[in-house]
Amino acid sequence: MQTAKRMNNLKTDIFTEMGKIVEEVRDKWEQIIDLGIGSPDRSPAEHVIKCLLDGVANPANYRYTSIRGLPELREAVANWYQRRFGVELNPETEIISLMGSQEGLALLPQVFLDPGDIALIPDPCYPIYRIATELAGGVVYPLPLTAENDFLPDFSRVDLQIADRAKLMILNYPNNPIACTAPPEFFEEVVNFARKHNIVVCHDAAYTELAFDGYRPSSFLEIPGAKEVGIEFHSLSKTYNFAGCRLAFAVGNPELIEALARLRSNTNYGVFTPIQLAGAAALNGPQDVVNENVLSYQRRRDILVDGLRALGWKIAKPKATMFVWAPIPDNYENSTDFAVDLIRRAGVVVIPGSAFGNLGDRYVRFGIVAPEEQLLEAIERIKNLHLFS
């Protein structure tokens, strides 16, 4: 059989490729230390699990649910946004629940792009931004994220003709994979740029609650006028250790939310009711688990970064996310070679930066998604490679 042409650019995801290398060397190591995929290894709060169990036990919860989400969840989202960011949201028109933020990000380009339309996409970026744009027939115009500009796009370097033709821009702060952050002044620049060129802005804000050292990331929607030009995605996956349950939401401009809901109504149904009720309980209830997450990931960040710096590895200490973005040693040609070598020689899994874009190829992404003792063991194994001596 011959697949559609749109499948030609779809490759096996990098996590699968790294998994194949792991299987080749598994017998060599008593334990493979997997710092690859960013999947939380901590549990949801007890009251959230109880709510989920109670919901599963209720026979009435097995019917189809609405595309936009249960009123209880949308109300909880609105209240949370008000408490956390001071942003007012209408639960009826400005909020939609999703089966994970990736579902919404995958659908978004189909909502706004016709074949040949331009989307402004960061390089490096979370891969679904680029893949979904291409599947919709859109054209990716890369926004370079470089250390020289604090990993923020420089809009003054975007060709004016491109800017006027662009229909969509996707941004992500705190950022995956780079683990960099953006100040409120940057979002003001984004709103002004989007207004000037009539561009829809999508801000992926999945990591705002995993921030360290007292830092509190902003919401794009805090900026006056932001709701006129865009929407923001948020996920319960990282904040509440809810990744496997697949629950997220998009909020913001009511016309954009309505368009996303209209496409979604033709492709899917709503999220399982018990999961939505548990999500509402997470947003409404005690936030102890969020604070515990932050302290745990902060300790892990310090262990990993301080330990690798002691080996001579020049790595920035991130203010947020569950990732560390590390430049590869100079004697390696590319990030894939280095990541594969790290698995084979140290039994440590990281993700090559090339998986996130061309400008990522001199970096790898560590996920601080393992217990502290495993991070210490990973550092010891890397030390034995003498990469920087």
C-alpha positions as CSV (number, residue, x, y, z in Angstrom):
1,M,0.0,0.0,0.0
2,Q,1.1,3.6,-0.6
3,T,0.5,6.2,2.1
4,A,-0.5,9.8,1.4
5,K,2.3,12.2,0.5
6,R,1.8,14.0,3.7
7,M,3.3,11.0,5.5
8,N,6.6,11.3,3.7
9,N,8.0,13.8,6.1
10,L,6.8,12.0,9.2
11,K,9.6,10.0,10.8
12,T,9.5,7.7,13.8
13,D,9.6,9.9,16.9
14,I,12.9,10.4,18.6
15,F,11.8,8.7,21.8
16,T,11.2,5.5,19.8
17,E,14.6,5.8,18.1
18,M,16.4,6.3,21.4
19,G,14.4,3.3,22.8
20,K,15.9,1.1,20.0
21,I,19.4,2.0,21.1
22,V,18.5,1.3,24.7
23,E,17.3,-2.2,23.8
24,E,20.6,-2.9,22.1
25,V,22.6,-2.1,25.2
26,R,20.2,-3.1,28.0
27,D,22.1,-6.3,28.9
28,K,25.3,-4.2,29.5
29,W,23.7,-2.1,32.3
30,E,22.0,-3.1,35.5
31,Q,19.9,0.0,35.1
32,I,19.4,2.4,32.2
33,I,18.9,5.9,33.5
34,D,16.3,7.5,31.3
35,L,16.4,11.3,31.3
36,G,14.7,11.4,27.9
37,I,11.0,11.8,27.7
38,G,9.5,14.5,29.9
39,S,7.0,12.4,31.7
40,P,6.5,13.2,35.4
41,D,7.5,10.4,37.8
42,R,5.5,11.9,40.7
43,S,1.9,11.1,41.7
44,P,-1.2,13.3,41.7
45,A,-2.5,14.5,45.1
46,E,-4.5,12.1,47.2
47,H,-7.7,14.1,46.9
48,V,-7.4,14.1,43.1
49,I,-6.9,10.4,43.0
50,K,-10.0,9.9,45.3
51,C,-12.1,12.1,43.0
52,L,-11.0,10.1,40.0
53,L,-11.8,6.8,41.7
54,D,-15.2,8.1,42.8
55,G,-16.0,9.2,39.3
56,V,-14.9,5.9,37.7
57,A,-17.3,4.1,40.2
58,N,-20.3,6.2,39.1
59,P,-22.1,4.4,36.2
60,A,-23.6,7.7,35.0
61,N,-20.1,9.0,34.0
62,Y,-19.7,6.7,31.0
63,R,-21.7,8.7,28.5
64,Y,-20.2,11.0,25.9
65,T,-19.2,14.4,27.2
66,S,-19.4,17.8,25.5
67,I,-16.6,19.1,23.3
68,R,-16.0,22.2,25.3
69,G,-15.8,20.4,28.7
70,L,-17.8,20.0,31.8
71,P,-19.1,23.3,33.4
72,E,-17.4,22.3,36.6
73,L,-14.0,22.1,34.9
74,R,-14.4,25.3,32.9
75,E,-15.4,27.2,36.0
76,A,-12.4,25.8,37.8
77,V,-10.1,26.9,35.0
78,A,-11.6,30.4,35.1
79,N,-11.1,30.7,38.8
80,W,-7.6,29.3,38.7
81,Y,-6.6,31.8,35.9
82,Q,-8.1,34.6,38.0
83,R,-6.2,33.6,41.1
84,R,-2.9,32.8,39.4
85,F,-2.6,35.4,36.7
86,G,-5.4,38.0,37.4
87,V,-6.9,37.1,34.0
88,E,-10.7,37.2,33.7
89,L,-12.2,34.4,31.5
90,N,-15.7,33.6,30.5
91,P,-16.2,29.9,31.2
92,E,-18.9,29.6,28.4
93,T,-17.0,31.2,25.5
94,E,-13.3,31.5,26.4
95,I,-12.3,28.0,27.6
96,I,-12.2,24.6,26.0
97,S,-11.0,21.3,27.5
98,L,-8.6,19.1,25.6
99,M,-7.2,15.6,25.7
100,G,-3.8,17.0,26.5
101,S,-2.4,20.2,25.1
102,Q,-0.8,18.2,22.2
103,E,-4.3,17.5,20.9
104,G,-5.1,21.2,20.7
105,L,-1.7,22.1,19.3
106,A,-2.1,19.4,16.6
107,L,-5.5,20.7,15.6
108,L,-4.6,24.4,15.7
109,P,-2.9,24.7,12.3
110,Q,-5.9,23.0,10.6
111,V,-8.1,25.7,12.1
112,F,-6.1,28.7,10.8
113,L,-3.9,27.6,7.9
114,D,-4.8,26.9,4.3
115,P,-2.2,25.1,2.1
116,G,0.7,27.5,1.5
117,D,-0.1,29.7,4.5
118,I,2.8,30.7,6.7
119,A,3.3,29.9,10.3
120,L,6.0,31.5,12.4
121,I,7.5,28.6,14.4
122,P,10.5,28.7,16.8
123,D,13.7,26.8,16.1
124,P,14.2,24.8,18.3
125,C,10.7,23.9,19.3
126,Y,8.5,21.2,20.6
127,P,8.1,19.0,17.5
128,I,4.3,19.1,17.2
129,Y,4.4,22.8,16.3
130,R,6.3,22.1,13.1
131,I,4.7,18.7,12.3
132,A,1.1,20.0,12.7
133,T,1.8,23.0,10.5
134,E,3.2,20.7,7.7
135,L,0.3,18.3,8.0
136,A,-2.1,21.2,7.5
137,G,-0.2,22.1,4.3
138,G,1.3,25.2,6.0
139,V,4.7,26.6,5.4
140,V,7.1,26.8,8.4
141,Y,9.0,30.1,8.7
142,P,11.6,29.5,11.5
143,L,12.1,32.0,14.3
144,P,15.6,31.4,15.5
145,L,16.1,31.0,19.3
146,T,19.8,31.7,20.1
147,A,21.7,32.2,23.2
148,E,22.8,35.7,22.0
149,N,19.2,36.8,22.2
150,D,18.3,35.0,25.4
151,F,16.5,32.4,23.3
152,L,13.8,34.9,22.4
153,P,12.7,35.4,18.7
154,D,13.9,38.7,17.2
155,F,10.9,40.1,15.4
156,S,13.0,42.8,13.8
157,R,14.7,40.1,11.7
158,V,11.4,38.7,10.3
159,D,11.1,39.8,6.7
160,L,8.2,42.2,6.4
161,Q,6.6,40.4,3.5
162,I,6.7,37.2,5.5
163,A,5.3,38.9,8.5
164,D,2.4,40.3,6.5
165,R,1.7,36.9,4.9
166,A,2.0,34.9,8.2
167,K,-1.3,33.8,9.7
168,L,-0.2,31.9,12.9
169,M,2.6,32.2,15.4
170,I,3.3,29.6,18.1
171,L,5.4,30.4,21.2
172,N,6.3,28.5,24.3
173,Y,7.6,30.0,27.6
174,P,8.9,28.6,29.9
175,N,10.3,26.7,27.0
176,N,10.6,23.1,26.0
177,P,13.3,22.0,25.1
178,I,15.5,25.0,26.0
179,A,14.1,25.6,29.5
180,C,14.4,29.4,29.0
181,T,11.9,32.0,30.1
182,A,10.4,35.2,28.8
183,P,9.7,38.5,30.6
184,P,6.4,40.3,30.4
185,E,7.9,42.9,28.1
186,F,8.5,40.2,25.5
187,F,4.8,39.4,25.5
188,E,4.0,43.0,25.0
189,E,6.2,42.9,21.9
190,V,4.4,39.8,20.8
191,V,1.0,41.5,21.1
192,N,2.1,44.6,19.2
193,F,3.7,42.5,16.4
194,A,0.6,40.3,16.1
195,R,-1.7,43.3,15.9
196,K,0.5,45.0,13.3
197,H,0.6,42.0,11.0
198,N,-2.8,40.4,11.8
199,I,-1.3,37.2,13.1
200,V,-3.0,34.7,15.5
201,V,-0.8,33.9,18.5
202,C,-0.8,30.6,20.3
203,H,1.1,30.5,23.5
204,D,1.9,27.1,24.9
205,A,2.2,27.7,28.7
206,A,2.4,24.1,30.0
207,Y,5.4,24.8,32.3
208,T,4.4,28.0,34.1
209,E,3.9,26.2,37.4
210,L,7.3,24.4,37.4
211,A,9.4,27.5,38.2
212,F,12.3,27.8,40.7
213,D,14.0,30.1,43.1
214,G,10.8,32.2,43.6
215,Y,10.4,33.0,39.9
216,R,6.7,33.3,38.8
217,P,6.2,33.0,35.0
218,S,3.7,35.3,33.4
219,S,0.7,34.3,31.3
220,F,0.6,35.8,27.7
221,L,-3.0,36.8,28.5
222,E,-1.9,39.1,31.2
223,I,-0.8,41.6,28.6
224,P,-3.5,44.2,27.5
225,G,-4.8,43.2,24.1
226,A,-3.5,39.7,24.2
227,K,-7.0,38.2,24.2
228,E,-7.7,40.1,21.0
229,V,-5.0,38.3,19.1
230,G,-4.5,34.9,20.6
231,I,-5.1,31.9,22.9
232,E,-3.0,30.1,25.5
233,F,-2.7,26.4,26.2
234,H,-2.2,25.0,29.6
235,S,-1.9,21.4,30.8
236,L,-2.5,19.5,34.0
237,S,0.2,17.0,33.0
238,K,3.2,18.7,34.6
239,T,1.5,20.9,37.2
240,Y,-0.5,18.1,38.8
241,N,1.4,14.9,37.6
242,F,-1.6,14.1,35.4
243,A,0.2,13.2,32.2
244,G,-1.4,9.8,31.6
245,C,-4.9,11.1,32.1
246,R,-4.6,13.5,29.1
247,L,-6.3,16.7,30.3
248,A,-5.5,20.2,29.2
249,F,-7.3,23.4,28.1
250,A,-7.1,26.3,25.8
251,V,-8.3,29.8,26.9
252,G,-8.5,33.2,25.4
253,N,-10.1,34.8,22.3
254,P,-13.7,33.5,22.0
255,E,-13.7,33.4,18.2
256,L,-10.5,31.3,18.2
257,I,-11.9,29.0,20.9
258,E,-15.1,28.6,19.0
259,A,-13.2,27.7,15.8
260,L,-11.1,25.1,17.7
261,A,-14.3,23.6,19.2
262,R,-15.9,23.4,15.8
263,L,-13.1,21.4,14.3
264,R,-12.8,19.3,17.4
265,S,-16.5,18.5,17.3
266,N,-16.0,16.9,13.9
267,T,-13.0,14.8,15.0
268,N,-13.5,13.8,18.6
269,Y,-15.7,13.8,21.7
270,G,-15.0,15.3,25.1
271,V,-12.6,14.0,27.8
272,F,-13.8,11.2,30.1
273,T,-16.0,12.7,32.8
274,P,-14.1,11.4,35.9
275,I,-10.9,12.8,34.5
276,Q,-12.5,16.2,34.1
277,L,-13.9,16.1,37.6
278,A,-10.5,15.1,39.0
279,G,-8.9,18.0,37.0
280,A,-11.4,20.4,38.6
281,A,-10.5,19.0,42.0
282,A,-6.8,19.6,41.3
283,L,-7.4,23.2,40.2
284,N,-9.8,24.0,43.0
285,G,-8.2,22.1,45.9
286,P,-5.0,22.4,48.0
287,Q,-2.0,23.2,45.9
288,D,0.5,21.4,48.1
289,V,1.4,18.9,45.3
290,V,2.4,21.8,43.1
291,N,4.7,23.3,45.7
292,E,6.2,19.8,46.4
293,N,6.8,19.4,42.7
294,V,8.6,22.7,42.5
295,L,10.9,21.8,45.4
296,S,11.6,18.3,44.1
297,Y,12.4,19.5,40.6
298,Q,14.5,22.3,41.9
299,R,16.6,19.9,44.0
300,R,17.0,17.7,41.0
301,R,18.0,20.6,38.8
302,D,20.6,21.6,41.3
303,I,22.0,18.1,41.7
304,L,22.3,17.6,37.9
305,V,23.6,21.0,36.9
306,D,26.0,21.4,39.8
307,G,27.2,17.9,39.3
308,L,27.8,18.3,35.5
309,R,29.4,21.7,36.0
310,A,31.9,20.1,38.4
311,L,33.0,17.9,35.5
312,G,33.7,21.0,33.4
313,W,30.4,21.1,31.5
314,K,29.3,24.6,30.9
315,I,25.5,24.4,31.5
316,A,23.0,27.2,32.4
317,K,20.8,26.6,35.4
318,P,17.2,27.0,34.2
319,K,14.6,29.0,36.1
320,A,11.7,26.7,35.1
321,T,10.5,23.4,33.4
322,M,11.7,19.9,34.0
323,F,14.5,20.1,31.5
324,V,18.2,21.1,31.2
325,W,19.5,22.3,27.9
326,A,23.2,21.3,27.5
327,P,25.7,22.1,24.8
328,I,27.4,19.0,23.5
329,P,31.2,18.5,23.8
330,D,33.2,20.2,21.0
331,N,34.6,16.9,19.7
332,Y,31.2,15.6,18.6
333,E,29.9,16.4,15.2
334,N,26.2,16.5,16.2
335,S,23.8,15.9,19.0
336,T,22.6,12.5,17.8
337,D,26.1,11.0,17.8
338,F,26.6,12.3,21.3
339,A,23.2,11.1,22.6
340,V,23.8,7.6,21.2
341,D,27.3,7.5,22.6
342,L,25.9,8.5,26.0
343,I,23.5,5.5,25.9
344,R,26.2,3.1,24.8
345,R,29.0,4.2,27.0
346,A,27.1,5.4,30.1
347,G,23.6,3.9,30.0
348,V,22.1,7.4,30.2
349,V,19.3,8.5,27.9
350,V,19.1,12.1,26.8
351,I,17.3,13.6,23.7
352,P,19.4,15.0,20.8
353,G,18.6,18.7,20.2
354,S,18.3,18.1,16.5
355,A,14.9,16.5,17.2
356,F,13.7,20.0,18.1
357,G,15.1,21.8,15.1
358,N,18.2,22.6,13.1
359,L,19.5,25.1,15.7
360,G,19.3,22.4,18.4
361,D,21.9,20.2,16.9
362,R,24.7,21.4,19.2
363,Y,22.7,20.6,22.3
364,V,21.0,17.7,24.1
365,R,18.0,17.9,26.5
366,F,18.1,16.3,29.9
367,G,14.9,15.6,31.6
368,I,15.0,15.8,35.5
369,V,12.4,13.1,35.6
370,A,14.3,10.5,37.7
371,P,14.9,10.2,41.5
372,E,17.9,12.1,43.0
373,E,19.9,8.9,43.4
374,Q,19.6,8.1,39.7
375,L,20.8,11.6,38.8
376,L,23.8,11.2,41.0
377,E,24.5,7.9,39.4
378,A,24.2,9.5,35.9
379,I,26.7,12.1,36.9
380,E,29.1,9.5,38.1
381,R,28.8,7.5,34.9
382,I,29.4,10.7,32.8
383,K,32.4,11.6,34.9
384,N,34.0,8.3,33.9
385,L,33.8,9.3,30.2
386,H,36.2,12.2,30.8
387,L,34.3,14.3,28.2
388,F,35.9,17.6,29.3
389,S,39.4,16.7,30.4
